[in-house]
Amino acid sequence: MNRILIIEDDLDLCELLGKYLHREGFEFEMVHNGRQGVEYALSRDYSLVVLDVMLPELNGFEVLSSIRSKSNLPILMLTARGDDVDRIVGLEMGADDYLPKPFNPRELIARIRAILRRAKPEPTIGHSLKSAESITVGDVELDNSTRTVIRGGEQLALTSVEFDLLEALLRSAGQIVSREELVKSILGRNFSPLDRSIDTHVSNLRKKLGHTINGIERIKTIRNVGYLYAKTDDLAKGG
């Protein structure tokens, strides 16, 4: 059973979330300050963390930074509605997703399930061999069965979103993948031109992979359309 850690100091909201999580079959624990949240996240076994930005002792960004320095545990941040800066900063620091307050608890459950599906894909009847195979493009090798990525012999620490995003781009290397397609397939929600989450995740991925290889841009932005990962032939020609 998936265990959720909720780090939130609003006790009324915690009570409401607890009812929904219990109803949906989740196990959960709650803590109400940032310092204890870091301690629990790094010392106990959880499938996902729901993290509020405004917290006593350590704020949400400090908690996120502390967790990310030692773990790729999926994290969903709760931000103030209309505060785009908080959302962007959270994603840049490695949050898997965000949800602005106030929100419908059903939307939170949907976001949690989407993140968990990415982090722990479940095998299904007729599971395609393609989805389990490794993919190599240039100096990057992605192994879907172990959800690991090796670049130039070095294993990269990617969040679940970054891994799935890279896989989608590698499978379509040399072809444009639209932002709308990535939002739907990776983030599991409908596309909105105002939602720049996928762009921030791409930016994070670029930093971890390295922006170029042999003078070739790895992930090229196609203005107003999407992204293109350079195909193997292009990478081989560089330098």
N, C-alpha and C positions, 0 to 999 in steps of 0.2 A: 504493500500500500504506500502511496506517495505521502511523504510527510512535508508539511509546509511550515516555515518559520515566518511569523509576522512580527515585524519590528515597527511598532506604531504606538504613540503615546495617547491617542484619542481612545479612551476606554469604551465609549459608546459605539464607536466605529468597530473596535475590536469585537465587541459582543455581537454586532450585526454580522461581521465577517465570519465569526465562529459558527453562527447558526447556518450560514450558507455552506461553509466548508464541510461541516458535519453532515448536512443534508446531501451533499454531493459525494460523500464517502471518503473525504480526505482526513488524515490525521494531521494535527497541527499543534504548535506551541506558540505562545505570544510573550514578547518582552516589550518593555515600554521605555527603554532608553538605549542610546546608541552603543555605549560601552558594553552593556550586557549582550546586545545584539551581535556584536563582533565575536564575543566569547562563545556564544551559542553556535553561531554559524560555522566557526572554525573547529569546534570541539565535538559537535554532535552530527548525526547523520540526517541530512535533509535533502529533499529533491529540488526545492526552490525556496527562495526568500522573497517575501513581499516587504519592501522597505520604503518607509515614509521619508521625505526630505527633511521636514522639520522635526527634530528630536532633541531631547535634553542630553547633556554630557558630551556626546559626539553627534554632529548632524549627519544627515543621510549620505552626503558626499564623502565625509570622513569614514563612515562605516563602509561604504562601497569601496573606497580606496584600500582600506585595511583588508577587506575580504579578497579583493582582486589581486592583492600582492601575494596571496598564498593559495587562492582557489578560483576555479572557473565555475563554481556553483551558480546556476541560473538565478538572476535577480530581476525582479519586476519592481520598478520604482513608482511611488505615488507622488505626484507633483500638484502644485496649485494650478487651477485652471487659468489659462491665459499667460502663465509664466513660461514662455518658450525657452528662456535662458536655462532654467533648471532642467528642462527636458533634454536640450542639446548637450549640456555639460554632463548629465547623467549617462547618456548614450556614449559620449566621447570617452568617459571613464570606464566603460565596459558593461553598463547595464544592458540586459537583453531586451527590455521593453519598458514602457512607461504607461501610466494611466492617470489622466488629470482628475482631480477632485472638483466637485462631487461626482461620483460615478454610480452606475447601476451595478450592484453586486454580481448580477448575471454576466455583465461584461468582464468583470474581474475573473470570474470562473472560466470564461471563454479564453481570456488571455493566458491564464495559468495552464489550461489544457493545451493550448497551442505551443507554449514554451516547452512543456513536458514532452509533447510529441517530438519536438525537434531534438531535445536532449537525449531521449531514450526511445528511438524508433522501434516499434514492435513489429516482428515478422508476421506476415499474413499468408494465407493459403495462396499458392501460386506466386510467391514472392519473387520478383524479377532478379535474375542473376546480375543484371546490369547495375542495380542499386547497391549490390554488395561488393562489386569489384573495385579495384584501385584505379585511380586516374592519374596519369602523369602528363604534365604540360611544362616543357622547359625544365627548370630546376625544382619544380613543385610536384610532390607526390601526395595524393590524398587517398587514404584507405577508409572506405565507408564502414567496413566490418568492425574496425577498432576506433573509428572516428578520430584518426590522427592525421596530422599534416606534417610532412617533412619538406623543408626547403634547404637545398644545398647541404644535405646531411644533418641538418639541425631540426629538431621537433619544435613546432610552434605552439604556443598556448593560445587557442582560439576559444571564444565563447560559442555556445550552440548556434547562435544566429550567424556568426562569422563563418563557422564551418559549413552550414547549409548554403550560405550565400556563395562561398568559394566553390562549393561543389556545383551549384547551378551555373556559375560562370565558366568553370573548367569544362563542364559537359558541352557547353556551347562556345568553346574557344573559337575565335575567328568570326563569331556571329553576334549581332546585337541582341541583348536581352533587355526588354523594356522594364522600366521602373514599376509599371502596373503589374506585370507578371511576377516580379520579384516580391512586391508587397503582398500579393495574394498567396504565392507559394511559400515564401519564407516567413513572413510575419503573420500570415493566416487571417488577414482582414482585407476589407475592400479598400481600393486605392483612393486616396484624396490628394489632389495637387498641393495642398497646404501641409501635408504630413511629410516632413523631410527625414524621417527616421532611417529609411533605407540608405539615404545618401550619407548619413553619419556612420552607419555600419560599414559602408564601402570605404569611407575615409579611414576608419580604424583598421580595416583589412589591408589597405595600401601601406599603412605605416608598419604593420607586422611583416608583410611580404617584402617590402622594399618597393619603392615607386617604379623603378626601372630594372631591367636586366639586359646587359649588353647594349645599353643605350635605347632600348625599346620600352615604351610605357606599358606596364603590365595590364592595368585596368584603365581603359580610356573612357572618358565621359562623352556620350553622344548627346549633345545639347537637346533638351526637351523630349528626349526619347528614352535613353537608358544607358547601359554600359556594355563594353566589349572587352573581353580578355584576349590578349594577343595569342594567336595560335602558335603551335610548336615551330612551324616553318619560319614564322616571323622572328621568333626568339633566337632561332639558330642562325639567322642572317646577321643579327646584331654583332657589333664588335668585329 
